[in-house]
Amino acid sequence: MSSELRILHQDPYIVVIDKPGGMLVHRSFIDRHETRFVMQTLRDQLGQHVYPVHRLDKPTSGCLIFALDPSTASALSLLFQNGEIEKQYHAVVRGYVNSADTIDYPLKEKRDKHEDRRTSEDKPPQPAVTHYQPLEQLLLPIPIGNYPEARYSLLKLRPETGRRHQLRRHMAHISHPIVGDTTHGDGKHNKLFRQELGLKGLLLRATRISFIHPVNDQLVECEAGWDELWRGVIQLPNWTVV
């Protein structure tokens, strides 16, 4: 892994980076053994303090925005709260998904006992909406469970809301868990990708993000493209367009 983070956009107020999968955004009590974090790495790379305005789970890779001053951080946070930042993800899920649809399924807030001590455990489920569209399907001639072959779908995902683990929980809810998800996924399929294909990691990537710049009112559009893990996935034979 390179010591520097890939920068997708930078101006005097905002920087957008391509977050590597498996890297924490900031220090956490959950992973005390980790020594490398996005915030500290980016701060050292830029030579200035950075302010996080949203988060990506540790195993999720792709577009991640930081502000370079507190005022811009507040403005970006407001854009997120108002749903004015458009996010697009790609994911590989178990099974064939044949048509586009929307998941409108409220999610109970996941409380982290170390980082969310002020979050009420009795808080009711919060609205959560995810749009998904199948792009391609993959058939692997590898027996799994009671089936003679394994089937997967490449999806484009667009969340309207930003609940913790929303995409992972929503896809599991409709019985198409994301490959590589060790919390909400299917262990047999995760193992197949690791051991049979040599592809280890969560197959969820924030591939695109766009918003109106809160300072200069210009459109900012960033695309992360594929990283090493995803290039290995896309290059697998037998992908067919839905």
C-alpha positions as CSV (number, residue, x, y, z in Angstrom):
1,M,0.0,0.0,0.0
2,S,1.3,3.4,-0.9
3,S,2.2,5.7,2.0
4,E,0.2,8.5,0.3
5,L,-3.5,8.8,-0.3
6,R,-4.8,9.3,-3.8
7,I,-6.4,12.8,-4.1
8,L,-9.4,13.1,-6.4
9,H,-10.0,16.8,-5.8
10,Q,-8.3,19.6,-3.9
11,D,-8.9,23.3,-3.5
12,P,-8.3,25.8,-0.7
13,Y,-11.4,24.5,1.2
14,I,-12.0,20.9,0.4
15,V,-10.1,17.7,-0.4
16,V,-11.7,14.5,-1.7
17,I,-9.6,11.3,-1.5
18,D,-9.8,7.7,-2.5
19,K,-10.0,5.9,0.8
20,P,-8.3,2.5,0.8
21,G,-10.4,-0.5,1.9
22,G,-9.3,-1.8,5.4
23,M,-8.2,1.7,6.6
24,L,-9.9,3.5,9.5
25,V,-10.8,7.1,9.0
26,H,-9.6,8.0,12.5
27,R,-8.4,6.4,15.7
28,S,-10.9,4.1,17.3
29,F,-11.2,2.0,20.5
30,I,-12.5,-0.8,18.4
31,D,-9.2,-1.4,16.5
32,R,-6.5,-0.4,19.0
33,H,-3.9,-2.4,17.1
34,E,-4.2,-0.2,14.0
35,T,-1.4,2.3,13.4
36,R,-2.4,4.0,10.1
37,F,-5.5,6.2,9.8
38,V,-6.9,8.3,7.0
39,M,-7.1,11.6,8.9
40,Q,-3.5,11.5,10.2
41,T,-2.1,10.3,6.9
42,L,-3.9,13.0,5.0
43,R,-2.9,15.7,7.5
44,D,0.7,14.7,7.2
45,Q,0.5,14.5,3.4
46,L,-1.1,18.0,3.1
47,G,0.8,19.6,6.0
48,Q,-2.4,20.9,7.5
49,H,-5.3,19.9,9.7
50,V,-8.3,18.2,8.0
51,Y,-11.9,18.0,9.2
52,P,-14.0,14.8,8.4
53,V,-17.6,15.6,7.3
54,H,-18.8,12.0,6.7
55,R,-17.5,8.5,7.2
56,L,-16.9,5.3,5.3
57,D,-16.7,2.0,7.2
58,K,-13.2,0.6,7.7
59,P,-13.6,-2.1,4.9
60,T,-15.3,0.3,2.4
61,S,-13.2,2.0,-0.1
62,G,-13.7,5.0,-2.4
63,C,-14.6,8.7,-2.4
64,L,-14.3,10.5,1.0
65,I,-14.6,14.2,1.6
66,F,-12.6,16.3,4.1
67,A,-12.9,20.0,4.8
68,L,-9.8,22.1,5.3
69,D,-11.3,24.6,7.8
70,P,-14.1,24.4,10.4
71,S,-16.5,26.8,8.5
72,T,-16.4,24.6,5.4
73,A,-16.8,21.5,7.5
74,S,-20.0,22.9,8.9
75,A,-21.3,23.9,5.4
76,L,-20.5,20.4,4.0
77,S,-22.2,18.7,7.0
78,L,-25.3,20.7,6.3
79,L,-25.3,19.6,2.6
80,F,-25.1,16.0,3.8
81,Q,-28.0,16.5,6.3
82,N,-30.1,18.1,3.5
83,G,-29.4,15.2,1.1
84,E,-27.6,17.6,-1.3
85,I,-24.6,15.4,-1.8
86,E,-25.1,12.6,-4.4
87,K,-23.3,9.4,-3.6
88,Q,-22.9,6.4,-5.8
89,Y,-21.5,3.0,-4.9
90,H,-20.8,-0.3,-6.6
91,A,-21.2,-3.6,-4.9
92,V,-21.0,-7.3,-5.7
93,V,-23.8,-9.3,-4.0
94,R,-24.8,-12.9,-3.6
95,G,-27.3,-14.2,-6.1
96,Y,-28.8,-12.8,-9.3
97,V,-30.6,-9.4,-9.1
98,N,-32.6,-9.0,-12.3
99,S,-34.2,-5.5,-12.0
100,A,-33.8,-2.1,-10.4
101,D,-35.7,-1.3,-7.3
102,T,-35.7,0.8,-4.1
103,I,-35.3,-0.4,-0.5
104,D,-37.3,1.7,1.9
105,Y,-36.6,0.0,5.2
106,P,-36.0,2.0,8.4
107,L,-32.9,1.0,10.4
108,K,-32.3,1.1,14.1
109,E,-29.3,3.1,14.9
110,K,-26.3,0.9,15.6
111,R,-24.7,2.1,18.8
112,D,-21.0,1.9,19.4
113,K,-20.4,1.6,23.1
114,H,-17.0,3.3,22.8
115,E,-17.7,6.1,20.3
116,D,-21.5,6.7,20.7
117,R,-22.0,7.0,24.4
118,R,-24.5,9.8,24.0
119,T,-26.7,7.8,21.6
120,S,-29.9,6.5,23.1
121,E,-30.4,2.8,22.9
122,D,-34.2,3.4,22.8
123,K,-34.1,5.5,19.7
124,P,-36.7,4.3,17.2
125,P,-35.6,3.0,13.7
126,Q,-34.6,5.9,11.4
127,P,-35.8,6.3,7.7
128,A,-33.3,4.7,5.3
129,V,-33.7,4.5,1.5
130,T,-31.4,2.9,-1.0
131,H,-31.9,2.7,-4.8
132,Y,-30.1,-0.2,-6.6
133,Q,-29.6,-1.1,-10.2
134,P,-28.1,-4.4,-11.5
135,L,-25.4,-4.0,-14.1
136,E,-23.9,-7.4,-14.7
137,Q,-24.2,-11.0,-13.4
138,L,-21.4,-13.6,-12.7
139,L,-21.7,-17.3,-12.8
140,L,-18.8,-19.3,-11.3
141,P,-18.7,-23.0,-11.9
142,I,-17.7,-23.6,-8.2
143,P,-20.0,-25.7,-6.0
144,I,-21.2,-23.9,-2.9
145,G,-23.5,-25.2,-0.2
146,N,-26.2,-27.2,-1.9
147,Y,-25.7,-25.5,-5.3
148,P,-23.5,-26.7,-8.1
149,E,-22.4,-23.2,-9.0
150,A,-22.2,-19.7,-7.5
151,R,-24.1,-16.7,-8.7
152,Y,-23.4,-13.0,-8.1
153,S,-24.5,-9.6,-9.3
154,L,-22.7,-6.3,-9.8
155,L,-24.9,-3.4,-8.6
156,K,-24.9,0.3,-8.7
157,L,-26.2,1.7,-5.4
158,R,-27.4,5.1,-4.6
159,P,-28.3,5.8,-0.9
160,E,-30.7,8.7,-0.2
161,T,-29.9,8.5,3.5
162,G,-26.7,7.8,5.4
163,R,-27.4,5.4,8.2
164,R,-24.5,3.4,9.6
165,H,-23.8,0.3,7.5
166,Q,-26.9,1.2,5.5
167,L,-25.9,-0.4,2.2
168,R,-24.6,-3.5,3.9
169,R,-27.7,-3.9,6.1
170,H,-30.2,-3.1,3.3
171,M,-28.6,-5.6,0.9
172,A,-28.7,-8.3,3.6
173,H,-32.3,-7.4,4.3
174,I,-33.3,-8.4,0.7
175,S,-31.2,-11.6,0.9
176,H,-28.5,-10.3,-1.4
177,P,-25.6,-9.6,1.1
178,I,-22.5,-7.9,-0.2
179,V,-19.6,-10.2,-0.8
180,G,-16.8,-9.8,1.8
181,D,-19.1,-8.5,4.5
182,T,-18.1,-10.3,7.6
183,T,-20.8,-8.8,9.8
184,H,-24.0,-8.9,7.6
185,G,-22.8,-11.2,4.8
186,D,-22.6,-14.9,3.9
187,G,-19.5,-16.6,5.2
188,K,-19.5,-19.3,2.6
189,H,-19.4,-16.8,-0.3
190,N,-16.8,-14.7,1.5
191,K,-14.6,-17.8,1.8
192,L,-15.1,-18.7,-1.8
193,F,-13.8,-15.3,-3.0
194,R,-10.8,-15.4,-0.6
195,Q,-9.7,-19.0,-1.1
196,E,-10.9,-19.8,-4.7
197,L,-10.4,-16.4,-6.3
198,G,-7.7,-14.8,-4.1
199,L,-9.9,-11.7,-3.6
200,K,-10.1,-10.6,0.0
201,G,-12.1,-7.6,1.1
202,L,-15.5,-6.0,1.2
203,L,-16.8,-5.6,-2.4
204,L,-18.4,-2.2,-1.7
205,R,-16.8,0.9,-3.2
206,A,-17.9,4.6,-3.2
207,T,-17.2,5.2,-6.9
208,R,-18.6,8.7,-7.3
209,I,-19.6,11.7,-5.3
210,S,-20.9,15.1,-6.5
211,F,-22.1,18.3,-4.9
212,I,-22.3,22.0,-5.2
213,H,-19.2,23.6,-3.6
214,P,-20.4,25.5,-0.5
215,V,-17.9,28.3,-0.9
216,N,-17.7,29.0,-4.7
217,D,-21.0,27.3,-5.9
218,Q,-19.2,25.3,-8.5
219,L,-20.1,21.7,-9.2
220,V,-17.6,19.2,-7.8
221,E,-17.7,15.7,-9.3
222,C,-15.3,13.0,-8.3
223,E,-14.9,9.4,-9.6
224,A,-12.7,6.9,-7.9
225,G,-12.6,4.2,-10.5
226,W,-11.4,0.8,-9.6
227,D,-8.7,-0.1,-7.1
228,E,-6.6,-3.3,-7.1
229,L,-9.2,-5.5,-5.5
230,W,-12.0,-4.3,-7.9
231,R,-9.8,-4.7,-10.9
232,G,-9.4,-8.3,-10.0
233,V,-13.2,-8.7,-9.6
234,I,-14.0,-7.0,-12.9
235,Q,-11.5,-9.0,-14.8
236,L,-13.1,-12.3,-13.7
237,P,-14.4,-14.2,-16.7
238,N,-18.1,-15.0,-17.2
239,W,-19.5,-11.5,-16.4
240,T,-22.7,-10.9,-18.5
241,V,-24.6,-7.6,-18.8
242,V,-28.1,-7.7,-17.3
